[in-house]
Amino acid sequence: MEAVAYSNFRKSLKDYFKQVNDNSEPLIVTNKNPEDNVVVMSKEDYDAIMETLTVNSNDYLMQKLARGDEQFKAGGFKQHELIDDND
């Protein structure tokens, strides 16, 4: 993960936003006081992390995922060809 000083971040804000969004790589923005450092990430990546946290904190969903994983490992699935909407 790349780090940039706040003053440099501010000077090139648009470029850093583009970099973060294009690369899906968070960026650490540093300050003189380390407690004021922040991480900048794309909204898409943030949403994905939040969804993962939500699923992981939901016992019902985690149990469903575990059952599906067990079924997959036991061969309890069928493979199908993808449907082409253009046909």
N, CA, C and O atoms as a MOPAC input file, in Angstrom:
PM7 MOZYME 1SCF
protein

 N      0.85900 1    -1.16800 1     0.00000 1
 C      0.00000 1     0.00000 1     0.00000 1
 C      0.90200 1     1.22500 1     0.00000 1
 O      1.82000 1     1.34800 1     0.81100 1
 N      0.62000 1     2.10900 1    -0.91300 1
 C      1.41100 1     3.33500 1    -1.05000 1
 C      1.00200 1     4.35200 1     0.01700 1
 O     -0.14300 1     4.36600 1     0.47100 1
 N      1.94600 1     5.19200 1     0.40600 1
 C      1.67800 1     6.27200 1     1.35600 1
 C      2.12400 1     7.58100 1     0.73500 1
 O      3.10600 1     7.64000 1    -0.00400 1
 N      1.37600 1     8.63500 1     1.05400 1
 C      1.69800 1     9.96300 1     0.53000 1
 C      1.45800 1    10.98500 1     1.64100 1
 O      0.53100 1    10.84700 1     2.43800 1
 N      2.29900 1    11.99600 1     1.67800 1
 C      2.12500 1    13.06500 1     2.66100 1
 C      0.88200 1    13.87700 1     2.30800 1
 O      0.54700 1    14.05100 1     1.13700 1
 N      0.21800 1    14.36200 1     3.33000 1
 C     -1.01500 1    15.13100 1     3.14100 1
 C     -0.84000 1    16.28000 1     2.16100 1
 O     -1.69000 1    16.48800 1     1.29600 1
 N      0.24200 1    17.02200 1     2.28200 1
 C      0.45200 1    18.18500 1     1.40500 1
 C      0.54600 1    17.75900 1    -0.06000 1
 O     -0.00600 1    18.42900 1    -0.93300 1
 N      1.23700 1    16.65500 1    -0.33900 1
 C      1.33200 1    16.15300 1    -1.71100 1
 C     -0.01200 1    15.60900 1    -2.18800 1
 O     -0.38400 1    15.78600 1    -3.34800 1
 N     -0.72500 1    14.95600 1    -1.30100 1
 C     -2.05400 1    14.43000 1    -1.62200 1
 C     -2.98000 1    15.57900 1    -2.03900 1
 O     -3.69700 1    15.48500 1    -3.03600 1
 N     -2.95100 1    16.64000 1    -1.27200 1
 C     -3.81200 1    17.79400 1    -1.54500 1
 C     -3.47400 1    18.42100 1    -2.89700 1
 O     -4.36800 1    18.83400 1    -3.63600 1
 N     -2.18700 1    18.49100 1    -3.21500 1
 C     -1.76200 1    19.10500 1    -4.47700 1
 C     -2.23000 1    18.30100 1    -5.69200 1
 O     -2.53500 1    18.87000 1    -6.74000 1
 N     -2.28400 1    16.99600 1    -5.54500 1
 C     -2.62200 1    16.12000 1    -6.68100 1
 C     -3.84700 1    15.27000 1    -6.37800 1
 O     -3.89900 1    14.09400 1    -6.73600 1
 N     -4.81600 1    15.85900 1    -5.72800 1
 C     -6.00000 1    15.13300 1    -5.27000 1
 C     -6.67300 1    14.34300 1    -6.38700 1
 O     -6.95700 1    13.15600 1    -6.22400 1
 N     -6.92800 1    14.98900 1    -7.51600 1
 C     -7.61200 1    14.32800 1    -8.62900 1
 C     -6.82000 1    13.11700 1    -9.12200 1
 O     -7.39600 1    12.06100 1    -9.38500 1
 N     -5.51200 1    13.26800 1    -9.24400 1
 C     -4.67200 1    12.15400 1    -9.71000 1
 C     -4.69100 1    10.98500 1    -8.72800 1
 O     -4.75200 1     9.82500 1    -9.13700 1
 N     -4.63800 1    11.29300 1    -7.43600 1
 C     -4.66500 1    10.22400 1    -6.43800 1
 C     -6.02400 1     9.52400 1    -6.41200 1
 O     -6.08600 1     8.30700 1    -6.24000 1
 N     -7.10700 1    10.27700 1    -6.58100 1
 C     -8.43800 1     9.65000 1    -6.63900 1
 C     -8.50700 1     8.68700 1    -7.82000 1
 O     -9.00400 1     7.56800 1    -7.69300 1
 N     -8.00400 1     9.13200 1    -8.96500 1
 C     -8.01400 1     8.27800 1   -10.15900 1
 C     -7.17700 1     7.02700 1    -9.92400 1
 O     -7.58200 1     5.92300 1   -10.28900 1
 N     -6.01600 1     7.20200 1    -9.31800 1
 C     -5.13300 1     6.07000 1    -9.04100 1
 C     -5.81900 1     5.05500 1    -8.12800 1
 O     -5.78000 1     3.85300 1    -8.39300 1
 N     -6.44000 1     5.53100 1    -7.06500 1
 C     -7.10900 1     4.65100 1    -6.10800 1
 C     -8.24300 1     3.89000 1    -6.79200 1
 O     -8.40000 1     2.68800 1    -6.57600 1
 N     -9.02500 1     4.57400 1    -7.60800 1
 C    -10.14400 1     3.93000 1    -8.29200 1
 C     -9.68700 1     2.98700 1    -9.39200 1
 O    -10.25100 1     1.90400 1    -9.54500 1
 N     -8.68400 1     3.37200 1   -10.15500 1
 C     -8.21800 1     2.54400 1   -11.26900 1
 C     -7.50500 1     1.28400 1   -10.79600 1
 O     -7.62700 1     0.22900 1   -11.41800 1
 N     -6.75900 1     1.39200 1    -9.69300 1
 C     -5.93800 1     0.26600 1    -9.23600 1
 C     -6.57100 1    -0.55600 1    -8.12000 1
 O     -6.04500 1    -1.60600 1    -7.74800 1
 N     -7.69400 1    -0.08900 1    -7.58300 1
 C     -8.31800 1    -0.73800 1    -6.41700 1
 C     -7.28900 1    -0.95600 1    -5.31600 1
 O     -7.29800 1    -1.97800 1    -4.63100 1
 N     -6.41500 1     0.00600 1    -5.16100 1
 C     -5.36200 1    -0.05600 1    -4.14100 1
 C     -5.53700 1     1.11600 1    -3.18600 1
 O     -5.44000 1     2.27100 1    -3.60200 1
 N     -5.79500 1     0.83600 1    -1.90800 1
 C     -5.93700 1     1.93100 1    -0.94100 1
 C     -4.65300 1     2.75200 1    -0.84700 1
 O     -3.57000 1     2.28000 1    -1.19600 1
 N     -4.79300 1     3.97100 1    -0.37500 1
 C     -3.68100 1     4.90000 1    -0.25200 1
 C     -3.66900 1     5.45600 1     1.16600 1
 O     -4.69800 1     5.91600 1     1.66200 1
 N     -2.51100 1     5.41500 1     1.82100 1
 C     -2.37300 1     5.99800 1     3.14700 1
 C     -1.96600 1     7.46300 1     2.98100 1
 O     -0.98700 1     7.77500 1     2.30400 1
 N     -2.72800 1     8.34800 1     3.60500 1
 C     -2.38700 1     9.77200 1     3.59900 1
 C     -1.85300 1    10.08700 1     4.98900 1
 O     -2.56600 1     9.97500 1     5.98600 1
 N     -0.57800 1    10.48600 1     5.03600 1
 C      0.09100 1    10.69400 1     6.31500 1
 C      0.07900 1    12.16600 1     6.72500 1
 O      0.04700 1    13.06900 1     5.88900 1
 N      0.10600 1    12.37000 1     8.02800 1
 C      0.17900 1    13.70200 1     8.63500 1
 C      1.35200 1    13.73100 1     9.59900 1
 O      1.96300 1    12.69900 1     9.87700 1
 N      1.66400 1    14.91600 1    10.10900 1
 C      2.73000 1    15.02200 1    11.10500 1
 C      2.40300 1    14.18100 1    12.33100 1
 O      3.27400 1    13.51400 1    12.88900 1
 N      1.14400 1    14.21900 1    12.74300 1
 C      0.69500 1    13.41000 1    13.87100 1
 C      0.15700 1    12.08200 1    13.30800 1
 O     -0.86600 1    12.08000 1    12.62400 1
 N      0.82400 1    10.97000 1    13.58300 1
 C      0.40000 1     9.68000 1    13.02900 1
 C     -1.05600 1     9.31200 1    13.36000 1
 O     -1.67600 1     8.53800 1    12.63100 1
 N     -1.59500 1     9.85500 1    14.43800 1
 C     -2.98800 1     9.56800 1    14.78200 1
 C     -3.95800 1    10.21100 1    13.80000 1
 O     -5.13700 1     9.85700 1    13.77300 1
 N     -3.47600 1    11.14700 1    12.99700 1
 C     -4.31800 1    11.82000 1    12.01100 1
 C     -4.20400 1    11.19800 1    10.61700 1
 O     -4.82300 1    11.69400 1     9.67500 1
 N     -3.42300 1    10.11900 1    10.46700 1
 C     -3.31000 1     9.44900 1     9.17800 1
 C     -4.65800 1     8.85100 1     8.78200 1
 O     -5.43900 1     8.43600 1     9.63800 1
 N     -4.92200 1     8.81300 1     7.47800 1
 C     -6.15700 1     8.23100 1     6.97000 1
 C     -5.84000 1     7.30700 1     5.80000 1
 O     -4.76200 1     7.36700 1     5.20900 1
 N     -6.80600 1     6.45400 1     5.48300 1
 C     -6.70000 1     5.58000 1     4.32300 1
 C     -7.78700 1     5.98600 1     3.34200 1
 O     -8.95000 1     6.13100 1     3.71800 1
 N     -7.40600 1     6.16800 1     2.09100 1
 C     -8.35300 1     6.51200 1     1.03300 1
 C     -8.53900 1     5.27000 1     0.16800 1
 O     -7.57300 1     4.65500 1    -0.28100 1
 N     -9.80200 1     4.91800 1    -0.05400 1
 C    -10.09200 1     3.76800 1    -0.91400 1
 C    -11.30900 1     4.08600 1    -1.77100 1
 O    -12.07000 1     5.00700 1    -1.47300 1
 N    -11.48300 1     3.32000 1    -2.83100 1
 C    -12.62700 1     3.54400 1    -3.70100 1
 C    -13.91200 1     3.15800 1    -2.96800 1
 O    -13.89900 1     2.32400 1    -2.06300 1
 N    -15.00800 1     3.77100 1    -3.37000 1
 C    -16.30000 1     3.45200 1    -2.77300 1
 C    -16.65400 1     1.99700 1    -3.05900 1
 O    -17.22300 1     1.31500 1    -2.20600 1
 N    -16.32200 1     1.52400 1    -4.24500 1
 C    -16.60200 1     0.12900 1    -4.60800 1
 C    -15.89600 1    -0.83200 1    -3.64900 1
 O    -16.49700 1    -1.80100 1    -3.18600 1
 N    -14.63000 1    -0.56700 1    -3.35400 1
 C    -13.88700 1    -1.42300 1    -2.42200 1
 C    -14.44800 1    -1.31300 1    -1.00600 1
 O    -14.55900 1    -2.31300 1    -0.29600 1
 N    -14.79900 1    -0.09600 1    -0.60300 1
 C    -15.39300 1     0.10300 1     0.72300 1
 C    -16.70700 1    -0.67900 1     0.83800 1
 O    -16.94200 1    -1.37100 1     1.82900 1
 N    -17.55500 1    -0.56200 1    -0.18300 1
 C    -18.83100 1    -1.29100 1    -0.16500 1
 C    -18.61200 1    -2.80000 1    -0.07600 1
 O    -19.34300 1    -3.49100 1     0.63300 1
 N    -17.61300 1    -3.31300 1    -0.78900 1
 C    -17.31700 1    -4.74400 1    -0.75500 1
 C    -16.86600 1    -5.17900 1     0.63800 1
 O    -17.27500 1    -6.23300 1     1.12300 1
 N    -16.03500 1    -4.38000 1     1.27100 1
 C    -15.58000 1    -4.69600 1     2.63100 1
 C    -16.75600 1    -4.68300 1     3.59900 1
 O    -16.88600 1    -5.57500 1     4.43800 1
 N    -17.60900 1    -3.67500 1     3.48200 1
 C    -18.76000 1    -3.57800 1     4.38500 1
 C    -19.71700 1    -4.75200 1     4.18800 1
 O    -20.26600 1    -5.27400 1     5.15800 1
 N    -19.91900 1    -5.16900 1     2.93800 1
 C    -20.78800 1    -6.31600 1     2.66800 1
 C    -20.18500 1    -7.58800 1     3.27700 1
 O    -20.90100 1    -8.40100 1     3.86200 1
 N    -18.88700 1    -7.75200 1     3.13500 1
 C    -18.21300 1    -8.91600 1     3.71600 1
 C    -18.36000 1    -8.91900 1     5.23800 1
 O    -18.63700 1    -9.96200 1     5.83000 1
 N    -18.17800 1    -7.77300 1     5.86700 1
 C    -18.34000 1    -7.68300 1     7.32000 1
 C    -19.77100 1    -8.00700 1     7.73600 1
 O    -19.99200 1    -8.67600 1     8.74500 1
 N    -20.73600 1    -7.53400 1     6.96200 1
 C    -22.14200 1    -7.79900 1     7.26400 1
 C    -22.43400 1    -9.29200 1     7.18000 1
 O    -23.07700 1    -9.85200 1     8.06700 1
 N    -21.96900 1    -9.92900 1     6.12700 1
 C    -22.19400 1   -11.37300 1     5.96000 1
 C    -21.49200 1   -12.14400 1     7.07200 1
 O    -22.07000 1   -13.05600 1     7.66200 1
 N    -20.24800 1   -11.77600 1     7.35600 1
 C    -19.49100 1   -12.48900 1     8.39200 1
 C    -20.09200 1   -12.34000 1     9.77900 1
 O    -19.88800 1   -13.20200 1    10.63400 1
 N    -20.82300 1   -11.27500 1    10.01400 1
 C    -21.41100 1   -11.06900 1    11.33600 1
 C    -22.82600 1   -11.63500 1    11.43300 1
 O    -23.45600 1   -11.54400 1    12.48600 1
 N    -23.33200 1   -12.21900 1    10.34000 1
 C    -24.67400 1   -12.78900 1    10.31400 1
 C    -24.57200 1   -14.30200 1    10.38700 1
 O    -24.18900 1   -14.95200 1     9.41500 1
 N    -24.91600 1   -14.86700 1    11.55000 1
 C    -24.78600 1   -16.31600 1    11.75400 1
 C    -25.58400 1   -17.12000 1    10.73000 1
 O    -25.10900 1   -18.14400 1    10.23900 1
 N    -26.78700 1   -16.66300 1    10.40800 1
 C    -27.63500 1   -17.38300 1     9.45800 1
 C    -26.95800 1   -17.47100 1     8.08900 1
 O    -26.91000 1   -18.54800 1     7.49400 1
 N    -26.43700 1   -16.35100 1     7.58300 1
 C    -25.76600 1   -16.35600 1     6.28800 1
 C    -24.49600 1   -17.19600 1     6.30900 1
 O    -24.19600 1   -17.90200 1     5.34600 1
 N    -23.75500 1   -17.12000 1     7.40400 1
 C    -22.52300 1   -17.92100 1     7.50100 1
 C    -22.84100 1   -19.41200 1     7.51100 1
 O    -22.10100 1   -20.20700 1     6.93100 1
 N    -23.93900 1   -19.79600 1     8.16600 1
 C    -24.34700 1   -21.20000 1     8.16300 1
 C    -24.74400 1   -21.65300 1     6.75400 1
 O    -24.41700 1   -22.76500 1     6.34100 1
 N    -25.44400 1   -20.79200 1     6.02600 1
 C    -25.82100 1   -21.12000 1     4.64600 1
 C    -24.57600 1   -21.28100 1     3.77500 1
 O    -24.49900 1   -22.20000 1     2.96000 1
 N    -23.61000 1   -20.39300 1     3.94700 1
 C    -22.36300 1   -20.51300 1     3.18900 1
 C    -21.62700 1   -21.80100 1     3.53300 1
 O    -21.09000 1   -22.46800 1     2.64800 1
 N    -21.60100 1   -22.14700 1     4.80300 1
 C    -20.92400 1   -23.37700 1     5.23700 1
 C    -21.61200 1   -24.59600 1     4.64000 1
 O    -20.94700 1   -25.52300 1     4.18000 1
 N    -22.96100 1   -24.59800 1     4.64400 1
 C    -23.70800 1   -25.72900 1     4.04500 1
 C    -23.41600 1   -25.83400 1     2.55100 1
 O    -23.20500 1   -26.92900 1     2.03000 1
 N    -23.40500 1   -24.71200 1     1.87600 1
 C    -23.10800 1   -24.72100 1     0.44600 1
 C    -21.70300 1   -25.22000 1     0.16700 1
 O    -21.48300 1   -25.96400 1    -0.78900 1
 N    -20.75800 1   -24.81800 1     0.99000 1
 C    -19.37400 1   -25.27800 1     0.84200 1
 C    -19.28900 1   -26.78800 1     1.05000 1
 O    -18.58700 1   -27.48100 1     0.31300 1
 N    -20.00300 1   -27.29600 1     2.05400 1
 C    -20.01600 1   -28.74200 1     2.30900 1
 C    -20.63800 1   -29.49000 1     1.13200 1
 O    -20.12200 1   -30.52600 1     0.71100 1
 N    -21.74600 1   -28.96700 1     0.60000 1
 C    -22.39200 1   -29.60200 1    -0.54600 1
 C    -21.46200 1   -29.61300 1    -1.75000 1
 O    -21.38800 1   -30.60900 1    -2.46900 1
 N    -20.75700 1   -28.51900 1    -1.97100 1
 C    -19.83400 1   -28.44700 1    -3.10000 1
 C    -18.71300 1   -29.46400 1    -2.94900 1
 O    -18.37600 1   -30.17400 1    -3.89600 1
 N    -18.13300 1   -29.53100 1    -1.74400 1
 C    -17.03400 1   -30.47000 1    -1.49800 1
 C    -17.49600 1   -31.92100 1    -1.64500 1
 O    -16.71100 1   -32.78300 1    -2.04000 1
 N    -18.76500 1   -32.19400 1    -1.33000 1
 C    -19.31100 1   -33.54900 1    -1.43500 1
 C    -19.78800 1   -33.85900 1    -2.85200 1
 O    -20.27700 1   -34.95800 1    -3.11300 1
 N    -19.65200 1   -32.90300 1    -3.76500 1
 C    -20.07400 1   -33.12000 1    -5.14100 1
 C    -21.56300 1   -32.92200 1    -5.34900 1
 O    -22.10200 1   -33.35100 1    -6.36900 1
 N    -22.23200 1   -32.29000 1    -4.41600 1
 C    -23.67700 1   -32.07800 1    -4.50200 1
 C    -24.03500 1   -30.85500 1    -5.30700 1
 O    -24.69500 1   -29.94300 1    -4.80900 1
 N    -23.59900 1   -30.83500 1    -6.55100 1
 C    -23.90800 1   -29.69000 1    -7.41000 1
 C    -24.01500 1   -30.17200 1    -8.84500 1
 O    -23.54300 1   -31.25800 1    -9.18100 1
 N    -24.63200 1   -29.36500 1    -9.68600 1
 C    -24.74300 1   -29.64900 1   -11.11000 1
 C    -24.11400 1   -28.50000 1   -11.88000 1
 O    -24.26600 1   -27.33500 1   -11.51100 1
 N    -23.41900 1   -28.82900 1   -12.93100 1
 C    -22.79000 1   -27.81400 1   -13.76000 1
 C    -23.66800 1   -27.60500 1   -14.99400 1
 O    -24.10800 1   -28.57100 1   -15.61700 1
 N    -23.91900 1   -26.34600 1   -15.34400 1
 C    -24.74800 1   -25.99900 1   -16.49000 1
 C    -23.98300 1   -25.05400 1   -17.40200 1
 O    -23.10400 1   -24.31300 1   -16.96300 1
 N    -24.33300 1   -25.09600 1   -18.67200 1
 C    -23.77100 1   -24.13100 1   -19.62300 1
 C    -24.40500 1   -22.77400 1   -19.34000 1
 O    -25.54300 1   -22.69600 1   -18.87700 1
 N    -23.67100 1   -21.72000 1   -19.61600 1
 C    -24.20400 1   -20.37900 1   -19.44200 1
 C    -25.27700 1   -20.11200 1   -20.49400 1
 O    -25.17000 1   -20.56800 1   -21.63200 1
 N    -26.28700 1   -19.38500 1   -20.11100 1
 C    -27.35600 1   -19.02500 1   -21.02400 1
 C    -26.96300 1   -17.73300 1   -21.71800 1
 O    -26.57800 1   -16.76000 1   -21.07000 1
 N    -27.06100 1   -17.73100 1   -23.02600 1
 C    -26.74000 1   -16.53100 1   -23.80500 1
 C    -28.04700 1   -15.82000 1   -24.13400 1
 O    -28.87000 1   -16.34800 1   -24.88200 1
 N    -28.24100 1   -14.62700 1   -23.58200 1
 C    -29.46400 1   -13.86500 1   -23.80000 1
 C    -29.63900 1   -13.42700 1   -25.24400 1
 O    -30.73700 1   -13.03900 1   -25.64400 1
 N    -28.57100 1   -13.48300 1   -26.03200 1
 C    -28.63200 1   -13.02500 1   -27.42200 1
 C    -29.15600 1   -14.08100 1   -28.37600 1
 O    -29.37900 1   -13.78600 1   -29.55000 1
 N    -29.35600 1   -15.28900 1   -27.91100 1
 C    -29.86900 1   -16.35800 1   -28.79200 1
 C    -31.35500 1   -16.27400 1   -28.95400 1
 O    -31.94700 1   -17.09200 1   -29.65800 1

